[in-house]
């Protein structure tokens, strides 16, 4: 006799949870539409406002192409540097115990807590004409601030944690049993890394590289401080968008912004594909273990 009473009491709770779930999904979709889909649609709409001819004419501007090339050039240097640092730092933190380990983790997380503009100002104080090493750099005709080297350094700082922070928890969860077994069997350090560690972290590594590349191409604050805004020389794509928009060249500004958005969407597609492959690999592994 009590069983129907229990089901009647449970029914409103089930309906309430279903209602809450639908409300939360609706709010999430509304948020995504207002703050992601709508701005992206506005960028492409403004870029094509005067027609496809004006759009491609804006992209054919020499200064804009120089900004595109410089953005890709900086990313091509920054990502491998952070890749090497991230793997080494994650290996040290996850696989070894040493004094200063907590301090190293704090340094890795430092760019997350420091404003990019402040980071750029710090490099100006260090490498600028009146900075700590400014006199020595001028005497040896080495230009860092208001030049490409300063932009690379600033971008490296901003993107420093992405790969390391992606790999550290992954490598910590995997432990050191497989590496120790390989060493016992006579494998060298390089063999342990290439044949044991690297295959286990490859998806996390690819994911971190994608995030690092996306941030390096879209960085504005730190790069704006150290670049000098020299047309055709030290303007990346975000800086070129700012200059064109301030000069009321809205179509040209949104054309470059749309190209940057397309690169971001491409990065998102690659990221989604990597996550899907990772899930498939985990499912196959789980089936094999079962």
N, C-alpha and C positions, 0 to 999 in steps of 0.2 A: 504493500500500500504506500510505502514511503518513497518508492522509486519515481513515480510520476511527479511528486512534489519537488524532488531534487531537480528533475529535468526542467520543470517550470521555473525554478529559481535560477538555473544556469542559463536559460534562454535569453533573458534580458542582458546578462553580462556578456554573452556571446555577441548579441546584436550591438551592444555598446562598444565592444572592442573592434568590431567590424567598421562601425561608424567612425571611430577615432582613427583607424587605419586609413580609411578613405579621405578623411579630412587632412591628415598629415601628408598623404600622397598628393592631394590637390594643392596644399600649401607649398610643397616642394616643387611641383611642376610650375606653379605660379612664380615662385622665386627664380627658377631657372629661366623661365620665359622673360621676366622683367629685367634680370641682371646679366643674362648671357645671350639668349636668342635675339632679343630685341636690339641690344647694342650692336651685335654682329650684323644683323639685317640693316641697321642704320648706316654702318660703315660701308657696306657694299652698295646700298642705295645712293648714298652721297657720292661715292666714287664713280658711279655710272650715271649720275644725274644729267650730265651734258653729253651722254652718248658713249659708245664703245670707242669711237675714234679719239675723243678727248682723254679717255681713260688710258689708252696705250700711248698717246702723245705725252702724257704726264710721266709714264714709266720710262719713256725714252730719254728723259732729261739726264745729261751726263752726271750731274751732282747726285741725282737719285740712284743711278746705277753704281756710282762710287760708294754711296752709303750701303747699298745691298752687298757689294763685294767686301767692304770692310766688315760688315756684320758677320758674314759667313767666314771671313778670314779670322776674326777674333774667336768665333766659336770653334773653328778648326784647331786653334792653338790651346784654348782654355779647356776644352773637353778632355783631350789626352792628358794634359797636366793634372787635372782633377781626377782623372781615371787612375793614374799612377799613384797619386797621393791617397785617394780613397781606398784603393786595394791595400796599400801598405799600412795605412792607419787602421783599417778594419781588421787586418791580419794581426797587427800588434795588440789591439785592444781585445779582440775576441779569443785569440789563441794563446796569449801569454799574460803572465802576471809580472808587473814591474812597478817600481816606485815612480810616482808621477802619472799613473794611468788615469786617475780622475781629472788631473790637470789637463791632460791631453784631450780628454773627452770635452772638457769645458772649452778649450780652445777651438775644437771642431765646431761646437755649437755657437761660438761667439758671433759669426755673421748673422745668425738668426735674431740676435738681440740688439745688434747695432744698426742704426739707420744707414742705408747705402750712401746718403748724402754726407753723413758724418765720416764714413769710411773714405769717401773721396777727399774730403777736407784733410783727413789725417795724412793721406799720401801727398797732398799739396804741401803740407807742413814738413814732410820728410824729404821729398824730392824736388820741391819747388825752388825757384831762384833764390828765395830767402829762407829756405828750409835747412835742415840739418846737413844734408849732403849737397845742397844747391851749389855752393862754391866749388866743390870738387868736381861736380858734374859739368859745370860751365867751363872749368879749366881744361877738362878732357873732351869738350865738345860732345857731351852725351845728353840727349834730350829725352826726358821721360814724361814730365808733365806737359800737357797740351800737345801730346804726340801719341802715336799708337802704343808704344810700350806702357805708358801710364794707363791707357784704357784696358790693356790686357791684364795688368796687375790688379786694377780695380775689379774687373769682371771675375778674375780668379778668386779674389777675396769673397765676393758676394755669392759665388756658386760653390765655394769650398765644401760645405757640409753635405751636399745632395748625394753624392755617390757613397761617401763614407757612412752617412747616417742610414742609407738604404742597406748597406752590407753588414754593419755591426750587429744588429739584432738577428739577422739571418744566420750569420756565422756563429753567434753565441748559442742559438737554438740548436745548431748542428753539432756542437761540441767538438772535441778533438780525438775521438776514438778512432775514426777512420785514418786520420793523419798519423797517429801513433802506431796503428797497425801497419801502415805502409812503411814507416821508418824501421819497424822491427823486421820487416821482410827485406830490408836492404835498399829501399828507395832513397835517392838523394833529395835534398830540399827542393830543388827545381822540379823533380819528378812528382814529389808530393803535391806541389802547388798545381802543376799543369794537369795531372791525371786524377787527383782526388779533390782538391779544394775548388779549382776553377769550374769543373763540371757541376759541382753542387751549388755554386753561386751565380751561374751564368745568367739566369733569368732576372735575379735581383740586380746584377751588374748592368744588364741591358736597360732595365727600368731606371736605374740611377743615371745612366748616361743620357737617356731620353729627357729626364727632368733637368739635368744639368745643361743640356743643349738648349732646351726651351728657355730657361732662365737667362742664359748667356746672350741669346739673340734678342730677348725682350728687355734687358736691363737698361734702365734710364738714369736713376739718381746718381750713382757713383760715377758712371761714365760721363754724365753731363758736367760734373765738377772738374774732371781732369782732362776733358777733351779739348776745350778751347773753342769748340763750335766752328772749326775751319771748314768752309765749304769744299767738298771734293776731297778732303784729306782726313779729317777727324770726326766726321758725322756718321754715326750709325743710323740704321733705319728709324728707331724711335726719336732720335735727335732731329733727323730730317723731317719727320712728321711735325714736330714742334715748330721748327723754323718755317715750314711752308704754311702751317695754320696761322702763325703769328703774322705772316705776310698776306693773309687773306686769300691764299691760293688753296681754297678748300678742296677742290677736285683733286689737285695734285697731292695734297696732304692725305686725303682719304684713299687715294689710289695706293700710296705707299703703305698706309695702315691696312688696307685690304690684303696687300701682299704679305705683310707681317701676320695678319690673321690667318691667311691660307697656310703659312708655315706652321702656325700654332695648331691649326686643325689637322695638318698632316702629322704633326707630333702626337696629337691626341689619338689619331687612327693607329699609329705605330704602337703607342702605349697600350691601347685596347687590344691590339693583336698580340702583344707580348703577354699581357695578363691572361688572355684566352689560351695561349700556348702553355703558359705556366700551369693553369688549372688543368688542362688536358694531361700534362706531364704528371701532375700530382695524382690525378685520377688513375692513370695507367700504373703508377707506382703502387697506389693503394690496392688496385686489383691484383698486381703481381704479388704483393705481400699477403693478400688474403688467399 
